[in-house]
Amino acid sequence: MSVTIRKGTKEDVPSAFQLVKELAIFEKAADILVNTPEKMSRDLDNNLFNFIVAEKDGHIIGISLYYFRYSTWKGKRLYMEDIIVTESHRGNGIGKLLFDGTVAIAKEMACTGMMWQVLDWNTSAVNFYRKYGTSFDDEWINCNLDF
């Protein structure tokens, strides 16, 4: 399988959003998805996030969406919001290509590390991340405030 990993562009946003919708359904959260391709395009233009894509035969089959955050203790960090591989291509190493590509970007951008979240019930993802020597945090509680 010939897959290309490349930087995502504004033209890729509609395909990326389809993957976001697929993820929302997979995570049983489609009812709370409020993002749109238009919002994503605007936010990409405003440098709020970046993404890389996995492309096969001219079709986007996966993305890794990330942005940079700043830790008072550790400095610049890359936050990987999501890796999404379309269901029909899972289990073929696409996630590994996207994850490795995201790690390479973090190193290239002189980040001190990379952070992300994984649902505790997503055992295949948890096991995938374990292969990298990932530290899973039991101390911190995720918080959010929706507007």
Secondary structure, DSSP 8 states (H G I E B T S, - for coil): ---EEEE--GGGHHHHHHHHHHHHHHTT-GGG----HHHHHHHHHTTS-EEEEEEETTEEEEEEEEEEEEETTTEEEEEEEEEEE-GGGTTSSHHHHHHHHHHHHHHHTT-S-EE----TT-HHHHHHHHTTT----SS--------
